[in-house]
């Protein structure tokens, strides 16, 4: 049977600029897009963030960053409703997150104090 290399054989005939554009196109085609949150999801996020900030407990936030969802754990230090931001103290640093980045908020009840 003939061993066909597929698209690899055309790489030598392409300009480097074309190869770069193809790589960017593949990256953007595979990227996720942020989903629209429903009213009850927004309310649940708001309640969990308010409770976590008031009780100073560990919270896990799912945020939209760099075209993908990421989980961040920490303690909410401050909430600014005017700027629509919150300050989250994580294990390694302090992050300022906009409220529009947050797609889920879960209070973590079982954690060790060494995590933060």
C-alpha positions as CSV (number, residue, x, y, z in Angstrom):
1,X,0.0,0.0,0.0
2,X,1.2,3.5,-0.8
3,X,2.2,5.6,2.2
4,X,0.6,9.0,1.6
5,X,1.8,11.8,3.8
6,X,-1.4,13.8,3.4
7,X,-1.0,17.5,3.7
8,X,2.6,17.3,4.7
9,X,3.8,17.0,1.1
10,X,2.3,20.5,0.3
11,X,4.3,22.2,3.1
12,X,7.4,22.7,1.0
13,X,5.4,24.5,-1.7
14,X,3.9,27.0,0.8
15,X,5.3,30.4,1.8
16,X,6.1,30.8,5.5
17,X,3.5,33.5,5.7
18,X,0.9,31.1,4.5
19,X,1.9,28.5,7.0
20,X,1.7,31.0,9.8
21,X,-1.8,32.0,8.7
22,X,-2.9,28.4,8.6
23,X,-1.6,27.8,12.2
24,X,-3.5,30.9,13.4
25,X,-6.6,29.8,11.6
26,X,-6.4,26.3,13.2
27,X,-5.9,27.9,16.6
28,X,-8.9,30.2,16.3
29,X,-11.1,27.4,14.8
30,X,-10.4,25.3,17.9
31,X,-10.9,28.1,20.4
32,X,-14.0,28.1,22.6
33,X,-16.3,31.0,22.8
34,X,-17.8,32.3,26.0
35,X,-21.4,31.2,26.6
36,X,-24.3,33.4,27.6
37,X,-25.3,32.9,31.3
38,X,-28.9,32.6,32.2
39,X,-30.6,34.8,34.8
40,X,-30.6,32.1,37.5
41,X,-26.9,31.3,36.9
42,X,-26.0,35.0,37.4
43,X,-28.0,35.1,40.6
44,X,-26.3,32.0,41.9
45,X,-22.9,33.4,41.1
46,X,-23.8,36.7,42.9
47,X,-25.1,34.9,46.0
48,X,-22.0,32.6,46.2
49,X,-19.6,35.5,45.8
50,X,-21.3,37.6,48.4
51,X,-21.4,34.7,50.9
52,X,-17.7,33.9,50.2
53,X,-16.7,37.5,50.7
54,X,-18.7,38.0,53.9
55,X,-17.4,34.7,55.5
56,X,-13.9,34.9,54.1
57,X,-14.0,31.3,52.9
58,X,-12.2,29.6,50.0
59,X,-14.1,30.0,46.6
60,X,-13.5,28.4,43.3
61,X,-14.2,30.7,40.4
62,X,-14.4,29.6,36.8
63,X,-13.2,32.5,34.6
64,X,-12.9,33.2,30.9
65,X,-9.3,34.1,30.1
66,X,-7.1,33.6,27.0
67,X,-10.0,32.1,25.0
68,X,-10.7,29.3,27.4
69,X,-12.2,28.6,30.8
70,X,-9.9,28.4,33.8
71,X,-10.5,27.6,37.5
72,X,-9.0,29.9,40.1
73,X,-9.2,29.2,43.9
74,X,-8.7,31.9,46.5
75,X,-10.3,34.1,49.1
76,X,-12.2,37.2,48.1
77,X,-10.6,40.2,49.8
78,X,-12.7,43.1,48.2
79,X,-15.6,43.6,45.9
80,X,-16.0,46.9,44.0
81,X,-19.5,47.1,42.5
82,X,-18.7,50.5,41.0
83,X,-15.7,49.2,38.9
84,X,-17.4,45.7,38.6
85,X,-14.2,44.0,39.9
86,X,-13.2,41.8,42.8
87,X,-9.8,41.2,44.4
88,X,-9.0,37.5,44.9
89,X,-6.1,36.3,47.0
90,X,-4.7,33.0,45.6
91,X,-1.9,30.8,46.8
92,X,0.8,32.5,44.8
93,X,-0.5,36.1,44.2
94,X,-3.4,38.5,44.3
95,X,-5.6,38.8,41.2
96,X,-8.1,41.5,40.1
97,X,-10.9,40.0,38.2
98,X,-13.8,41.7,36.4
99,X,-17.2,40.4,37.2
100,X,-17.8,39.8,33.4
101,X,-15.0,37.2,33.4
102,X,-16.7,35.0,36.0
103,X,-18.8,32.1,34.7
104,X,-19.2,30.1,37.9
105,X,-18.5,30.5,41.6
106,X,-18.5,27.6,44.1
107,X,-17.8,27.8,47.8
108,X,-15.3,25.1,48.9
109,X,-16.1,24.0,52.4
110,X,-13.4,21.3,52.7
111,X,-9.9,22.8,52.4
112,X,-6.7,23.0,54.4
113,X,-5.4,26.3,55.6
114,X,-2.1,25.5,53.9
115,X,-3.8,25.8,50.5
116,X,-4.0,29.6,50.8
